[in-house]
Amino acid sequence: MASVSTPARRAAAGSRRTGFRRAAATDRPRSGGAGWLFATPFLAFFTLFLIVPIGIGLWMSFTDASLTGHGDNTLVGLDNYTEAFGDSQVWQTLGNTVWFTVLTTVPLVLVALVMALLVYTGMPGQWLWRLAFFASHLLPVAVVYQIWSMLFQPDRGMLNGLLKIFGIDGIAWLTDEKYAMWSIALVTLWWTVGFNFLLYLAALQAIPDHLYEAAALDGAGAWRRLWSVTLPQLRRTTGLIAVLQVMASLKVFDQIYLLTKGGPNGATRPILEYIYDTGFTNYRLGYASAVSYVFFGLIIILSIAQLKIFSRRED
Amino acid sequence: MDTSFKTEVDASASGADWIPKAGFTLHAYRTIFGQGNLPVWAVNSVVIAVCVTAITVAISAMAAYAFSRTLFRGRRVLFAVTVASIMVPPQILIVPLFRQMLAMNLVDTYAAVILPQVVAPAMVFILKKFFDGIPRELEEAARIDGAGSFRVFWSVVLPLSRPILAAVAIFVFINTWNNFLWPFISTSDPQLMTLPVGLSTVKDSTGLRNAQESAASILGSIPLLIVFMLFQRQIVKSVATTGLGGQ
C-alpha cells in the first residue's frame, strides 16, 4: 500500500522542484520596466485611497480630533497611546477578538474544504452545496441579522424548538455569556464559508489531471488519491485561506454589532466595535485612531510571524 | 424576513410572533415602492458594482502578475505593504477618506463612491498566490515565440487563471453590491444612492420602521439572489471547468 502512492507523490514533488529552479533561472534577466508598468495602476489607487488615509489617520491619533470637527489641530503627543495601553476595555475587547478568531478559523477552513471536495468530486446533492454558498454569502448583513435573530429566539426560535425535540432544554443563545460568542461563530460560519469554498474550488481545478491518472494507474483508490494527490496539492491554498481567514476574523464587527451589540456584559464586544463606539458614538476620533493603530501594530507583528512560518514551509 | 410582511404595530410588539396578529400585509413594501426611487437606485447599484468589479479585477490582476512574475526594485517591500494593508480596520479609514473626497471636490459623484472601493489588497494577494502556481514552462514557450510581457500576461496567464478571476470578480461584485457604509457616507444626493443606501432612507410617516427596514433589506438583496440563482450553473462552471485541470 505504501509503495502505491510514491510515483504520484514523486511526480508532484518533482514538478514543484523544477518550478522553483526555473523561477530562479528565468526571473533574473527580466527586471525593471515591465514590472512597474503592471503594478502602477494598482499602486496609484492604493497610495491615494489607502496609504494617504492611513497617514491622515495616524496623524489624527496624535491629536484630540473629534467627530464634531473641533480640537483637530491640538497635538497631544503620545497621550492617546498611553491611555490606550492602560485601558482595560482595549485589552478585554482584544481578547474577545482573538477568541472569536480562534473559534472561527478552523471550522471555516475545514467546512469549506469538505464542501469544495463534495462539489468537485460530484457527490450527490451538489445543488445543495452550491445553494449553501450562493444563498448565504450573497446576503447583506442586515438580512443575516434578521434570519438569525429569529432562529436564536429563546422562546419561539427554531433552534430551541429543535433542541426540545431531542428533550434538551433551550439555551439563551445570544444573551448567555457562556454561549453568545459560540452563537456568533455559528452565524459567521454559515454566512462567510462560501468565500473559502470558492477559493478551494478554484484551486481544485488547477490540479493537473496527469497526477490523478498516474495515481490511478498505480492502482490508487479514490481515498488514496484524495490523501496523496489532492490534499498535498491544496497545501498552498490552505495556507492562503488560513492567513486570509485569520485577518478577516480579526476584523469582525458587523454581525456582532447587529446581533448582540457586544453584549451580554461585553462578552462578545470586538475591538473594532470599541473603536467604532469611541470614534462615532463618543466622537473621540483621535483616541479611536490611536486604539486602531495599536491594534494594527499587533496584527502586523502577527502577520510577519505568520508569513515567516508559511514561507519557511514552502521552501 | 417574515417581519417585512407584518404591520408596524406587530413588528414592534415585544414578543416576536412569527404569525402576526393583524395578518400578513404588503404595507411595508407598498410604502417603499411609493416613496422610494427604486429604478434609479437599482441602476446606480448596477453601474457602481460593475465599474468597481471591472476596475478591481483589471488592476489587481496586473499588480499580482507584477508581484508574481517580474522583478523590479521594491517589489518585496511593496508586496509586504500590500499584504499588511489587508488588516487595516476599515472603520478608521472612513473619516480620512471623506475629508479627502471633500478636498478633491468629489463628494456626491460616482467617482467618490467607486474609486476608493477598487483598492482590494486581499484580491491582489489571492491572485498572486494563484499566479505563483502556474507552471512557467507555458510562459517560456510563448516568450520563445517572441511574445512580450503584456502578450504573455494576456494570452497565457489570464486564460489559465479564469477560475480564480471569476471567483475574485464574484467576491468583489457581492461586496460592492452589499456595501453600505461608504456609499452612505459619500453620497447625499438621492439620484446617486445605491439600493441599500436608498432603501435605508425611506421613512414611514409613523416613524416606526422595523417592518420597513426588513422589507428594505430584503428588497436590496433580491436582485442579487435572482441573478445568482439564474446563473449559478454558469458561474460555478466558469469557476469549475477551466484551469489547468481541463487542459
Interface residues (C-beta under 8 A of the other chain):
Chain A: S15 G19 R22 A23 T26 D27 R28 R30 S31 G32 G33 A34 G35 W36 L37 F38 A39 P41 F42 L43 F45 F46 L48 F49 L50 I51 V52 P53 I54 I56 G57 M60 L67 V119 Y120 R130 L131 F134 A135 H137 L138 L139 P140 V141 A142 V143 Q146 I147 M150 Q153 D155 R156 F195 L198 L199 L201 A202 A203 L204 Q205 A206 I207 P208 D209 R236 T237 L240 L244 M247 L250 K251 F253 L272 I275 Y276 G279 F280 L285 A288 S289 S292 F295 F296 I299 I300 S303 L307
Chain B: M1 D2 T3 G15 A16 D17 W18 A58 I59 S60 M62 A63 Y65 A66 F67 R69 T70 L71 F72 R73 R75 L78 A80 T82 V83 A84 S85 I86 M87 V88 P89 P90 Q91 I92 L93 V95 P96 L97 R99 Q100 L115 P116 V118 V119 P121 A122 V124 F125 I126 K129 F130 D132 G133 P135 R136 E137 E140 G148 S149 F150 F153 P163 I164 A166 A167 I170 F171 I174 N178 F180 P196 E213 S214 S217 I218 G220 S221 L224 L225 F228 M229 Q232 V236 V239 A240 T241 T242 G243 L244 G245 G246 Q247
